[in-house]
């Protein structure tokens, strides 16, 4: 298993509190250009953690907001921002890459 796939697998296990039942390969081409739609204030998503499906919403801190962009073929991308995805979910970072509580 490639190192990047191992990291994704481990992040899935830590965040979802279970092992993946199957893997899906997603193939997309890196866009040559993007259209910036604006800063993303929040993201909400359904996910299963610990066997229970719930709606999660993360509101980005003002200095951590990524830019929501779209490719010419309609794919969405988050560009920039100061955050990381951990076993706890999306965590905002300050200018020194420290977690914002």
Residue pairs with C-beta under 8 A, 6 or more apart in sequence:
1 9
5 23
9 20
9 23
11 85
11 86
11 87
12 19
12 20
13 19
13 20
14 86
14 87
15 47
15 49
15 85
15 86
15 87
15 88
15 89
16 47
16 48
16 49
17 49
17 50
17 51
18 48
18 50
18 51
28 75
31 71
31 72
31 73
31 75
31 77
33 71
33 72
34 69
34 70
34 71
34 77
34 79
35 69
35 70
35 71
35 72
36 67
36 68
36 69
36 79
37 67
37 68
37 69
37 70
38 67
38 68
39 65
39 66
39 67
39 68
40 60
40 65
40 66
40 67
40 68
40 78
40 81
41 59
41 60
41 65
42 57
42 58
42 59
42 60
43 57
43 58
43 60
43 90
44 55
44 56
44 57
44 58
45 55
45 56
46 53
46 54
46 55
46 56
47 53
47 54
47 56
48 54
56 89
58 89
58 90
60 66
60 81
60 83
60 90
60 92
61 92
61 100
63 82
63 94
63 95
64 81
64 82
64 83
64 92
64 93
64 94
64 100
65 81
66 78
66 79
66 80
66 81
66 83
67 78
67 79
67 80
67 81
68 76
68 77
68 78
69 76
69 77
69 78
69 79
70 76
70 77
71 77
82 92
82 93
82 94
82 95
82 97
83 90
83 91
83 92
83 93
84 90
84 91
84 93
85 91
91 99
91 100
92 99
92 100
93 99
93 100
94 100
